[in-house]
């Protein structure tokens, strides 16, 4: 693995901390979160909609 510079490592650590804090806050508030897992978006949390994002099909997407 490539060695990161000190500044780059500090930035990466800061971003990881921010994400962890945000996900923890959403969990405490009872809000769901959308995360990326196995190449797909996944809704996690007690109040997450039952129908997953990838199951909704193209009905909400605009043609390009």
mmCIF file of the N, C-alpha and C atoms, coordinates in Angstrom:
data_MODEL
# 
_entry.id   MODEL 
# 
loop_
_atom_site.group_PDB 
_atom_site.id 
_atom_site.type_symbol 
_atom_site.label_atom_id 
_atom_site.label_alt_id 
_atom_site.label_comp_id 
_atom_site.label_asym_id 
_atom_site.label_entity_id 
_atom_site.label_seq_id 
_atom_site.pdbx_PDB_ins_code 
_atom_site.Cartn_x 
_atom_site.Cartn_y 
_atom_site.Cartn_z 
_atom_site.occupancy 
_atom_site.B_iso_or_equiv 
_atom_site.pdbx_formal_charge 
_atom_site.auth_seq_id 
_atom_site.auth_comp_id 
_atom_site.auth_asym_id 
_atom_site.auth_atom_id 
_atom_site.pdbx_PDB_model_num 
ATOM 1   N N  . UNK A 1 1  ? 0.845   -1.180 0.000   1.00 0.00 ? 1  UNK A N  1 
ATOM 2   C CA . UNK A 1 1  ? 0.000   0.000  0.000   1.00 0.00 ? 1  UNK A CA 1 
ATOM 3   C C  . UNK A 1 1  ? 0.887   1.240  0.000   1.00 0.00 ? 1  UNK A C  1 
ATOM 4   N N  . UNK A 1 2  ? 0.448   2.278  -0.675  1.00 0.00 ? 2  UNK A N  1 
ATOM 5   C CA . UNK A 1 2  ? 1.216   3.503  -0.777  1.00 0.00 ? 2  UNK A CA 1 
ATOM 6   C C  . UNK A 1 2  ? 1.187   4.268  0.537   1.00 0.00 ? 2  UNK A C  1 
ATOM 7   N N  . UNK A 1 3  ? 2.339   4.778  0.942   1.00 0.00 ? 3  UNK A N  1 
ATOM 8   C CA . UNK A 1 3  ? 2.438   5.573  2.167   1.00 0.00 ? 3  UNK A CA 1 
ATOM 9   C C  . UNK A 1 3  ? 1.888   6.974  1.889   1.00 0.00 ? 3  UNK A C  1 
ATOM 10  N N  . UNK A 1 4  ? 0.987   7.449  2.723   1.00 0.00 ? 4  UNK A N  1 
ATOM 11  C CA . UNK A 1 4  ? 0.397   8.772  2.568   1.00 0.00 ? 4  UNK A CA 1 
ATOM 12  C C  . UNK A 1 4  ? 1.247   9.804  3.288   1.00 0.00 ? 4  UNK A C  1 
ATOM 13  N N  . UNK A 1 5  ? 1.231   11.019 2.760   1.00 0.00 ? 5  UNK A N  1 
ATOM 14  C CA . UNK A 1 5  ? 1.942   12.091 3.446   1.00 0.00 ? 5  UNK A CA 1 
ATOM 15  C C  . UNK A 1 5  ? 1.237   12.389 4.765   1.00 0.00 ? 5  UNK A C  1 
ATOM 16  N N  . UNK A 1 6  ? 1.920   13.049 5.655   1.00 0.00 ? 6  UNK A N  1 
ATOM 17  C CA . UNK A 1 6  ? 1.371   13.383 6.970   1.00 0.00 ? 6  UNK A CA 1 
ATOM 18  C C  . UNK A 1 6  ? 0.098   14.214 6.845   1.00 0.00 ? 6  UNK A C  1 
ATOM 19  N N  . UNK A 1 7  ? 0.128   15.223 5.962   1.00 0.00 ? 7  UNK A N  1 
ATOM 20  C CA . UNK A 1 7  ? -1.053  16.072 5.772   1.00 0.00 ? 7  UNK A CA 1 
ATOM 21  C C  . UNK A 1 7  ? -2.228  15.286 5.198   1.00 0.00 ? 7  UNK A C  1 
ATOM 22  N N  . UNK A 1 8  ? -1.943  14.426 4.226   1.00 0.00 ? 8  UNK A N  1 
ATOM 23  C CA . UNK A 1 8  ? -2.993  13.616 3.616   1.00 0.00 ? 8  UNK A CA 1 
ATOM 24  C C  . UNK A 1 8  ? -3.603  12.670 4.645   1.00 0.00 ? 8  UNK A C  1 
ATOM 25  N N  . UNK A 1 9  ? -2.780  12.057 5.481   1.00 0.00 ? 9  UNK A N  1 
ATOM 26  C CA . UNK A 1 9  ? -3.281  11.153 6.513   1.00 0.00 ? 9  UNK A CA 1 
ATOM 27  C C  . UNK A 1 9  ? -4.155  11.893 7.513   1.00 0.00 ? 9  UNK A C  1 
ATOM 28  N N  . UNK A 1 10 ? -3.764  13.116 7.876   1.00 0.00 ? 10 UNK A N  1 
ATOM 29  C CA . UNK A 1 10 ? -4.573  13.923 8.804   1.00 0.00 ? 10 UNK A CA 1 
ATOM 30  C C  . UNK A 1 10 ? -5.934  14.249 8.192   1.00 0.00 ? 10 UNK A C  1 
ATOM 31  N N  . UNK A 1 11 ? -5.952  14.575 6.892   1.00 0.00 ? 11 UNK A N  1 
ATOM 32  C CA . UNK A 1 11 ? -7.217  14.878 6.216   1.00 0.00 ? 11 UNK A CA 1 
ATOM 33  C C  . UNK A 1 11 ? -8.111  13.646 6.165   1.00 0.00 ? 11 UNK A C  1 
ATOM 34  N N  . UNK A 1 12 ? -7.530  12.500 5.829   1.00 0.00 ? 12 UNK A N  1 
ATOM 35  C CA . UNK A 1 12 ? -8.288  11.260 5.765   1.00 0.00 ? 12 UNK A CA 1 
ATOM 36  C C  . UNK A 1 12 ? -8.850  10.901 7.136   1.00 0.00 ? 12 UNK A C  1 
ATOM 37  N N  . UNK A 1 13 ? -8.046  11.026 8.174   1.00 0.00 ? 13 UNK A N  1 
ATOM 38  C CA . UNK A 1 13 ? -8.514  10.757 9.541   1.00 0.00 ? 13 UNK A CA 1 
ATOM 39  C C  . UNK A 1 13 ? -9.653  11.690 9.929   1.00 0.00 ? 13 UNK A C  1 
ATOM 40  N N  . UNK A 1 14 ? -9.532  12.946 9.540   1.00 0.00 ? 14 UNK A N  1 
ATOM 41  C CA . UNK A 1 14 ? -10.566 13.933 9.844   1.00 0.00 ? 14 UNK A CA 1 
ATOM 42  C C  . UNK A 1 14 ? -11.880 13.589 9.144   1.00 0.00 ? 14 UNK A C  1 
ATOM 43  N N  . UNK A 1 15 ? -11.804 13.184 7.888   1.00 0.00 ? 15 UNK A N  1 
ATOM 44  C CA . UNK A 1 15 ? -13.008 12.798 7.151   1.00 0.00 ? 15 UNK A CA 1 
ATOM 45  C C  . UNK A 1 15 ? -13.649 11.547 7.748   1.00 0.00 ? 15 UNK A C  1 
ATOM 46  N N  . UNK A 1 16 ? -12.836 10.574 8.132   1.00 0.00 ? 16 UNK A N  1 
ATOM 47  C CA . UNK A 1 16 ? -13.378 9.361  8.744   1.00 0.00 ? 16 UNK A CA 1 
ATOM 48  C C  . UNK A 1 16 ? -14.070 9.674  10.065  1.00 0.00 ? 16 UNK A C  1 
ATOM 49  N N  . UNK A 1 17 ? -13.477 10.553 10.843  1.00 0.00 ? 17 UNK A N  1 
ATOM 50  C CA . UNK A 1 17 ? -14.088 10.959 12.116  1.00 0.00 ? 17 UNK A CA 1 
ATOM 51  C C  . UNK A 1 17 ? -15.411 11.681 11.885  1.00 0.00 ? 17 UNK A C  1 
ATOM 52  N N  . UNK A 1 18 ? -15.444 12.576 10.894  1.00 0.00 ? 18 UNK A N  1 
ATOM 53  C CA . UNK A 1 18 ? -16.672 13.309 10.583  1.00 0.00 ? 18 UNK A CA 1 
ATOM 54  C C  . UNK A 1 18 ? -17.790 12.363 10.154  1.00 0.00 ? 18 UNK A C  1 
ATOM 55  N N  . UNK A 1 19 ? -17.468 11.390 9.319   1.00 0.00 ? 19 UNK A N  1 
ATOM 56  C CA . UNK A 1 19 ? -18.475 10.425 8.868   1.00 0.00 ? 19 UNK A CA 1 
ATOM 57  C C  . UNK A 1 19 ? -18.965 9.580  10.035  1.00 0.00 ? 19 UNK A C  1 
ATOM 58  N N  . UNK A 1 20 ? -18.052 9.087  10.859  1.00 0.00 ? 20 UNK A N  1 
ATOM 59  C CA . UNK A 1 20 ? -18.443 8.277  12.015  1.00 0.00 ? 20 UNK A CA 1 
ATOM 60  C C  . UNK A 1 20 ? -19.334 9.072  12.967  1.00 0.00 ? 20 UNK A C  1 
ATOM 61  N N  . UNK A 1 21 ? -18.989 10.323 13.217  1.00 0.00 ? 21 UNK A N  1 
ATOM 62  C CA . UNK A 1 21 ? -19.798 11.169 14.106  1.00 0.00 ? 21 UNK A CA 1 
ATOM 63  C C  . UNK A 1 21 ? -21.183 11.426 13.515  1.00 0.00 ? 21 UNK A C  1 
ATOM 64  N N  . UNK A 1 22 ? -21.244 11.655 12.210  1.00 0.00 ? 22 UNK A N  1 
ATOM 65  C CA . UNK A 1 22 ? -22.527 11.911 11.557  1.00 0.00 ? 22 UNK A CA 1 
ATOM 66  C C  . UNK A 1 22 ? -23.414 10.672 11.591  1.00 0.00 ? 22 UNK A C  1 
ATOM 67  N N  . UNK A 1 23 ? -22.853 9.513  11.300  1.00 0.00 ? 23 UNK A N  1 
ATOM 68  C CA . UNK A 1 23 ? -23.644 8.281  11.350  1.00 0.00 ? 23 UNK A CA 1 
ATOM 69  C C  . UNK A 1 23 ? -24.121 7.982  12.774  1.00 0.00 ? 23 UNK A C  1 
ATOM 70  N N  . UNK A 1 24 ? -23.278 8.233  13.755  1.00 0.00 ? 24 UNK A N  1 
ATOM 71  C CA . UNK A 1 24 ? -23.680 8.026  15.151  1.00 0.00 ? 24 UNK A CA 1 
ATOM 72  C C  . UNK A 1 24 ? -24.804 8.995  15.538  1.00 0.00 ? 24 UNK A C  1 
ATOM 73  N N  . UNK A 1 25 ? -24.700 10.226 15.111  1.00 0.00 ? 25 UNK A N  1 
ATOM 74  C CA . UNK A 1 25 ? -25.742 11.224 15.412  1.00 0.00 ? 25 UNK A CA 1 
ATOM 75  C C  . UNK A 1 25 ? -27.069 10.808 14.790  1.00 0.00 ? 25 UNK A C  1 
ATOM 76  N N  . UNK A 1 26 ? -27.037 10.371 13.521  1.00 0.00 ? 26 UNK A N  1 
ATOM 77  C CA . UNK A 1 26 ? -28.259 9.920  12.857  1.00 0.00 ? 26 UNK A CA 1 
ATOM 78  C C  . UNK A 1 26 ? -28.852 8.712  13.588  1.00 0.00 ? 26 UNK A C  1 
ATOM 79  N N  . UNK A 1 27 ? -27.993 7.811  14.052  1.00 0.00 ? 27 UNK A N  1 
ATOM 80  C CA . UNK A 1 27 ? -28.480 6.642  14.789  1.00 0.00 ? 27 UNK A CA 1 
ATOM 81  C C  . UNK A 1 27 ? -29.180 7.068  16.068  1.00 0.00 ? 27 UNK A C  1 
ATOM 82  N N  . UNK A 1 28 ? -28.560 7.997  16.815  1.00 0.00 ? 28 UNK A N  1 
ATOM 83  C CA . UNK A 1 28 ? -29.150 8.463  18.079  1.00 0.00 ? 28 UNK A CA 1 
ATOM 84  C C  . UNK A 1 28 ? -30.476 9.183  17.851  1.00 0.00 ? 28 UNK A C  1 
ATOM 85  N N  . UNK A 1 29 ? -30.590 9.894  16.728  1.00 0.00 ? 29 UNK A N  1 
ATOM 86  C CA . UNK A 1 29 ? -31.815 10.623 16.409  1.00 0.00 ? 29 UNK A CA 1 
ATOM 87  C C  . UNK A 1 29 ? -32.885 9.717  15.799  1.00 0.00 ? 29 UNK A C  1 
ATOM 88  N N  . UNK A 1 30 ? -32.528 8.475  15.514  1.00 0.00 ? 30 UNK A N  1 
ATOM 89  C CA . UNK A 1 30 ? -33.489 7.551  14.916  1.00 0.00 ? 30 UNK A CA 1 
ATOM 90  C C  . UNK A 1 30 ? -33.672 7.761  13.431  1.00 0.00 ? 30 UNK A C  1 
ATOM 91  N N  . UNK A 1 31 ? -32.695 8.351  12.784  1.00 0.00 ? 31 UNK A N  1 
ATOM 92  C CA . UNK A 1 31 ? -32.775 8.600  11.347  1.00 0.00 ? 31 UNK A CA 1 
ATOM 93  C C  . UNK A 1 31 ? -31.996 7.526  10.597  1.00 0.00 ? 31 UNK A C  1 
ATOM 94  N N  . UNK A 1 32 ? -32.500 7.185  9.419   1.00 0.00 ? 32 UNK A N  1 
ATOM 95  C CA . UNK A 1 32 ? -31.762 6.201  8.625   1.00 0.00 ? 32 UNK A CA 1 
ATOM 96  C C  . UNK A 1 32 ? -30.659 6.889  7.832   1.00 0.00 ? 32 UNK A C  1 
ATOM 97  N N  . UNK A 1 33 ? -29.735 6.105  7.331   1.00 0.00 ? 33 UNK A N  1 
ATOM 98  C CA . UNK A 1 33 ? -28.634 6.613  6.524   1.00 0.00 ? 33 UNK A CA 1 
ATOM 99  C C  . UNK A 1 33 ? -28.540 5.770  5.255   1.00 0.00 ? 33 UNK A C  1 
ATOM 100 N N  . UNK A 1 34 ? -28.010 6.365  4.215   1.00 0.00 ? 34 UNK A N  1 
ATOM 101 C CA . UNK A 1 34 ? -27.754 5.653  2.971   1.00 0.00 ? 34 UNK A CA 1 
ATOM 102 C C  . UNK A 1 34 ? -26.248 5.467  2.869   1.00 0.00 ? 34 UNK A C  1 
ATOM 103 N N  . UNK A 1 35 ? -25.815 4.213  2.787   1.00 0.00 ? 35 UNK A N  1 
ATOM 104 C CA . UNK A 1 35 ? -24.391 3.922  2.684   1.00 0.00 ? 35 UNK A CA 1 
ATOM 105 C C  . UNK A 1 35 ? -24.155 3.097  1.425   1.00 0.00 ? 35 UNK A C  1 
ATOM 106 N N  . UNK A 1 36 ? -22.917 3.029  0.988   1.00 0.00 ? 36 UNK A N  1 
ATOM 107 C CA . UNK A 1 36 ? -22.539 2.245  -0.174  1.00 0.00 ? 36 UNK A CA 1 
ATOM 108 C C  . UNK A 1 36 ? -22.004 0.910  0.308   1.00 0.00 ? 36 UNK A C  1 
ATOM 109 N N  . UNK A 1 37 ? -22.581 -0.193 -0.201  1.00 0.00 ? 37 UNK A N  1 
ATOM 110 C CA . UNK A 1 37 ? -22.172 -1.524 0.240   1.00 0.00 ? 37 UNK A CA 1 
ATOM 111 C C  . UNK A 1 37 ? -22.258 -2.483 -0.942  1.00 0.00 ? 37 UNK A C  1 
ATOM 112 N N  . UNK A 1 38 ? -21.174 -3.161 -1.213  1.00 0.00 ? 38 UNK A N  1 
ATOM 113 C CA . UNK A 1 38 ? -21.114 -4.129 -2.314  1.00 0.00 ? 38 UNK A CA 1 
ATOM 114 C C  . UNK A 1 38 ? -21.525 -3.507 -3.652  1.00 0.00 ? 38 UNK A C  1 
ATOM 115 N N  . UNK A 1 39 ? -21.131 -2.260 -3.872  1.00 0.00 ? 39 UNK A N  1 
ATOM 116 C CA . UNK A 1 39 ? -21.408 -1.597 -5.140  1.00 0.00 ? 39 UNK A CA 1 
ATOM 117 C C  . UNK A 1 39 ? -22.819 -1.076 -5.301  1.00 0.00 ? 39 UNK A C  1 
ATOM 118 N N  . UNK A 1 40 ? -23.598 -1.053 -4.216  1.00 0.00 ? 40 UNK A N  1 
ATOM 119 C CA . UNK A 1 40 ? -24.985 -0.583 -4.279  1.00 0.00 ? 40 UNK A CA 1 
ATOM 120 C C  . UNK A 1 40 ? -25.300 0.284  -3.066  1.00 0.00 ? 40 UNK A C  1 
ATOM 121 N N  . UNK A 1 41 ? -26.207 1.252  -3.220  1.00 0.00 ? 41 UNK A N  1 
ATOM 122 C CA . UNK A 1 41 ? -26.650 2.020  -2.045  1.00 0.00 ? 41 UNK A CA 1 
ATOM 123 C C  . UNK A 1 41 ? -27.546 1.150  -1.165  1.00 0.00 ? 41 UNK A C  1 
ATOM 124 N N  . UNK A 1 42 ? -27.361 1.259  0.144   1.00 0.00 ? 42 UNK A N  1 
ATOM 125 C CA . UNK A 1 42 ? -28.136 0.479  1.107   1.00 0.00 ? 42 UNK A CA 1 
ATOM 126 C C  . UNK A 1 42 ? -28.688 1.434  2.158   1.00 0.00 ? 42 UNK A C  1 
ATOM 127 N N  . UNK A 1 43 ? -29.963 1.280  2.470   1.00 0.00 ? 43 UNK A N  1 
ATOM 128 C CA . UNK A 1 43 ? -30.607 2.093  3.503   1.00 0.00 ? 43 UNK A CA 1 
ATOM 129 C C  . UNK A 1 43 ? -30.489 1.354  4.820   1.00 0.00 ? 43 UNK A C  1 
ATOM 130 N N  . UNK A 1 44 ? -29.897 1.999  5.826   1.00 0.00 ? 44 UNK A N  1 
ATOM 131 C CA . UNK A 1 44 ? -29.725 1.366  7.129   1.00 0.00 ? 44 UNK A CA 1 
ATOM 132 C C  . UNK A 1 44 ? -30.343 2.234  8.216   1.00 0.00 ? 44 UNK A C  1 
ATOM 133 N N  . UNK A 1 45 ? -30.926 1.591  9.206   1.00 0.00 ? 45 UNK A N  1 
ATOM 134 C CA . UNK A 1 45 ? -31.533 2.289  10.325  1.00 0.00 ? 45 UNK A CA 1 
ATOM 135 C C  . UNK A 1 45 ? -32.944 1.789  10.563  1.00 0.00 ? 45 UNK A C  1 
ATOM 136 N N  . UNK A 1 46 ? -33.434 2.033  11.763  1.00 0.00 ? 46 UNK A N  1 
ATOM 137 C CA . UNK A 1 46 ? -34.763 1.542  12.138  1.00 0.00 ? 46 UNK A CA 1 
ATOM 138 C C  . UNK A 1 46 ? -35.882 2.135  11.296  1.00 0.00 ? 46 UNK A C  1 
ATOM 139 N N  . UNK A 1 47 ? -35.740 3.391  10.865  1.00 0.00 ? 47 UNK A N  1 
ATOM 140 C CA . UNK A 1 47 ? -36.809 4.031  10.100  1.00 0.00 ? 47 UNK A CA 1 
ATOM 141 C C  . UNK A 1 47 ? -36.561 4.018  8.593   1.00 0.00 ? 47 UNK A C  1 
ATOM 142 N N  . UNK A 1 48 ? -35.622 3.208  8.137   1.00 0.00 ? 48 UNK A N  1 
ATOM 143 C CA . UNK A 1 48 ? -35.311 3.132  6.709   1.00 0.00 ? 48 UNK A CA 1 
ATOM 144 C C  . UNK A 1 48 ? -36.525 2.606  5.950   1.00 0.00 ? 48 UNK A C  1 
ATOM 145 N N  . UNK A 1 49 ? -36.818 3.193  4.797   1.00 0.00 ? 49 UNK A N  1 
ATOM 146 C CA . UNK A 1 49 ? -37.923 2.672  3.983   1.00 0.00 ? 49 UNK A CA 1 
ATOM 147 C C  . UNK A 1 49 ? -37.671 1.209  3.653   1.00 0.00 ? 49 UNK A C  1 
ATOM 148 N N  . UNK A 1 50 ? -38.724 0.431  3.592   1.00 0.00 ? 50 UNK A N  1 
ATOM 149 C CA . UNK A 1 50 ? -38.592 -1.002 3.330   1.00 0.00 ? 50 UNK A CA 1 
ATOM 150 C C  . UNK A 1 50 ? -38.146 -1.275 1.898   1.00 0.00 ? 50 UNK A C  1 
ATOM 151 N N  . UNK A 1 51 ? -38.563 -0.428 0.961   1.00 0.00 ? 51 UNK A N  1 
ATOM 152 C CA . UNK A 1 51 ? -38.202 -0.604 -0.435  1.00 0.00 ? 51 UNK A CA 1 
ATOM 153 C C  . UNK A 1 51 ? -36.839 0.029  -0.664  1.00 0.00 ? 51 UNK A C  1 
ATOM 154 N N  . UNK A 1 52 ? -35.848 -0.771 -1.034  1.00 0.00 ? 52 UNK A N  1 
ATOM 155 C CA . UNK A 1 52 ? -34.481 -0.292 -1.238  1.00 0.00 ? 52 UNK A CA 1 
ATOM 156 C C  . UNK A 1 52 ? -34.400 0.577  -2.489  1.00 0.00 ? 52 UNK A C  1 
ATOM 157 N N  . UNK A 1 53 ? -33.400 1.438  -2.528  1.00 0.00 ? 53 UNK A N  1 
ATOM 158 C CA . UNK A 1 53 ? -33.201 2.373  -3.633  1.00 0.00 ? 53 UNK A CA 1 
ATOM 159 C C  . UNK A 1 53 ? -33.105 1.641  -4.959  1.00 0.00 ? 53 UNK A C  1 
ATOM 160 N N  . UNK A 1 54 ? -32.339 0.559  -5.039  1.00 0.00 ? 54 UNK A N  1 
ATOM 161 C CA . UNK A 1 54 ? -32.142 -0.134 -6.302  1.00 0.00 ? 54 UNK A CA 1 
ATOM 162 C C  . UNK A 1 54 ? -33.380 -0.910 -6.746  1.00 0.00 ? 54 UNK A C  1 
ATOM 163 N N  . UNK A 1 55 ? -34.362 -1.085 -5.857  1.00 0.00 ? 55 UNK A N  1 
ATOM 164 C CA . UNK A 1 55 ? -35.587 -1.787 -6.198  1.00 0.00 ? 55 UNK A CA 1 
ATOM 165 C C  . UNK A 1 55 ? -36.650 -0.860 -6.773  1.00 0.00 ? 55 UNK A C  1 
ATOM 166 N N  . UNK A 1 56 ? -36.433 0.445  -6.713  1.00 0.00 ? 56 UNK A N  1 
ATOM 167 C CA . UNK A 1 56 ? -37.433 1.396  -7.165  1.00 0.00 ? 56 UNK A CA 1 
ATOM 168 C C  . UNK A 1 56 ? -37.495 1.497  -8.680  1.00 0.00 ? 56 UNK A C  1 
ATOM 169 N N  . UNK A 1 57 ? -36.486 1.004  -9.350  1.00 0.00 ? 57 UNK A N  1 
ATOM 170 C CA . UNK A 1 57 ? -36.498 1.028  -10.805 1.00 0.00 ? 57 UNK A CA 1 
ATOM 171 C C  . UNK A 1 57 ? -36.216 2.408  -11.348 1.00 0.00 ? 57 UNK A C  1 
ATOM 172 N N  . UNK A 1 58 ? -36.587 2.619  -12.583 1.00 0.00 ? 58 UNK A N  1 
ATOM 173 C CA . UNK A 1 58 ? -36.297 3.868  -13.275 1.00 0.00 ? 58 UNK A CA 1 
ATOM 174 C C  . UNK A 1 58 ? -37.450 4.863  -13.205 1.00 0.00 ? 58 UNK A C  1 
ATOM 175 N N  . UNK A 1 59 ? -38.446 4.635  -12.397 1.00 0.00 ? 59 UNK A N  1 
ATOM 176 C CA . UNK A 1 59 ? -39.615 5.491  -12.379 1.00 0.00 ? 59 UNK A CA 1 
ATOM 177 C C  . UNK A 1 59 ? -39.316 6.923  -11.915 1.00 0.00 ? 59 UNK A C  1 
ATOM 178 N N  . UNK A 1 60 ? -38.299 7.122  -11.092 1.00 0.00 ? 60 UNK A N  1 
ATOM 179 C CA . UNK A 1 60 ? -37.987 8.459  -10.586 1.00 0.00 ? 60 UNK A CA 1 
ATOM 180 C C  . UNK A 1 60 ? -36.809 9.096  -11.317 1.00 0.00 ? 60 UNK A C  1 
ATOM 181 N N  . UNK A 1 61 ? -36.261 8.434  -12.303 1.00 0.00 ? 61 UNK A N  1 
ATOM 182 C CA . UNK A 1 61 ? -35.095 8.943  -13.012 1.00 0.00 ? 61 UNK A CA 1 
ATOM 183 C C  . UNK A 1 61 ? -35.517 9.609  -14.311 1.00 0.00 ? 61 UNK A C  1 
ATOM 184 N N  . UNK A 1 62 ? -34.849 10.688 -14.644 1.00 0.00 ? 62 UNK A N  1 
ATOM 185 C CA . UNK A 1 62 ? -35.113 11.371 -15.891 1.00 0.00 ? 62 UNK A CA 1 
ATOM 186 C C  . UNK A 1 62 ? -34.206 10.825 -16.978 1.00 0.00 ? 62 UNK A C  1 
ATOM 187 N N  . UNK A 1 63 ? -34.695 10.716 -18.200 1.00 0.00 ? 63 UNK A N  1 
ATOM 188 C CA . UNK A 1 63 ? -33.851 10.228 -19.296 1.00 0.00 ? 63 UNK A CA 1 
ATOM 189 C C  . UNK A 1 63 ? -32.770 11.250 -19.613 1.00 0.00 ? 63 UNK A C  1 
ATOM 190 N N  . UNK A 1 64 ? -31.616 10.770 -20.067 1.00 0.00 ? 64 UNK A N  1 
ATOM 191 C CA . UNK A 1 64 ? -30.518 11.668 -20.429 1.00 0.00 ? 64 UNK A CA 1 
ATOM 192 C C  . UNK A 1 64 ? -30.367 11.767 -21.914 1.00 0.00 ? 64 UNK A C  1 
# 
